[in-house]
Amino acid sequence: MLNHEQKLDAVFRALSEPNRRAIVLRLARGSASVSELAAPLDMTLAAVVQHIQALEQSGLVRTQKEGRVRTCTLDPHAISLAESWLSQRRQQWESHFDRLGALFAEPAAPRKRTSNKR
């Protein structure tokens, strides 16, 4: 069983490929067969199957075979895992930007003049 960090790594690794992101976007509208997912993509059916397998291994997609048709479904848990991680990072970044903004908003302290006379 993969731990939390490994699952997160697998999700982001799977989403790093544009064709896989296209498949995920399509599945966000609802379940689809492998053939339906392959139709708009400019690649062989075998290549699409490999991408689907990578998405399945990451936990983003579940597949079910009924007869000769393999249907793919998006797994919302894996998406929420990535969404949660990004949300936490966003809160941290916003906090850092708020502190930086406050620092820039502070009036500058007057500088002491130093004499360079010897």
N, C-alpha and C positions, 0 to 999 in steps of 0.2 A: 504494500500500500504506500502510495506517495504521501509525503508530508505536505503541509500547507505551502511552503516555499517551492517545493518541487512542482506542485500543481500549478502554482502561479507562473513559474518559469515555463512550463509546458504550454500554458495558455498563450503567453506572450510570444513564445517561439512559433507556435502555430499561426498566430495572427500576423507574424512578420512577413508573410508571403501574400502578395496582392491577390492571387487567385483564390486562396483560402479565405481572405477577407470578403471577396465577392460571393463565395459560397455561403459564408456566415450571414452576410447581408440578405441574400435570397432566403435563407432559412428563417430569418427574423420575421418574414411574412407568413411562414407556415411550412409544414413538412413538404418534402419533395422527393421524387425518385432520383436516383443517380443520373438517369437519362435527362430528366428535366434540369438538373443542376449543370450537366455537361453542355446542354444546347447552346447557351450564349458564350461559352468559353472556347477559345481558339486552341484546343488541344485534343489529344486522343482520349477516348473513354478510359483507357488504362491509366493515363496520367491523372484524370479526374478522380479515379478510384484511389490512387495513391494519396492525393490531397485529402480526400475524405477519410482515409485511414489515419493520416496524421492528425486531422481534426478530432477523430474518434479517440485516438490515444491521448490527446491532450484533455479530453473530457468535454470539449465544446459541442460535440455532435454525438448522437446515438443513432445507430442504424438497426433496422429490423427487416428481415427478409420474409416476404409473403409470396410463396410460389417462386416466380422468376424475377420479381420486382424487389429491389432493395430500397427501402424508404429511409430518408434521413430526417432527423429532428434535432433542433437546437436544444442544448441542455442549459437552462437558465442559471443553474448553480455556478457553472464555470464562468459565465459572463459576469455574474454578480461578484465573484471572487476578484476578477480584474477591476471591475467598477469600484469595489470597496477599496482596493489598494490605491487606485488613482485618486479617489476622493480623499483618502488620508493624506496623500502627497500634496494635493491641492490645498488642503487646510494648512499644512506646514509651509508651503510656498507663500500663501497669502499672509500668514503670520510674519514670515521673514520680510515680505514686501512692506507690510504695515510698519514694522520696526524701522526699516530703512527709510520709509517716508517720514516717520517721526524724527529720525535723526537729521534728515535734510531740512525739516521744518524748524528745527531748533535754531535760534539766532547764534551766529558764530561768536565764539568767545574772543574778546579782544586779545590781540597778540602783544606780548611784551616786546618792547624795542630793546634790542641789545646793541651795545656799542662795540664797534670793531676797532676802536682806537686802542693803540698800545702805548 
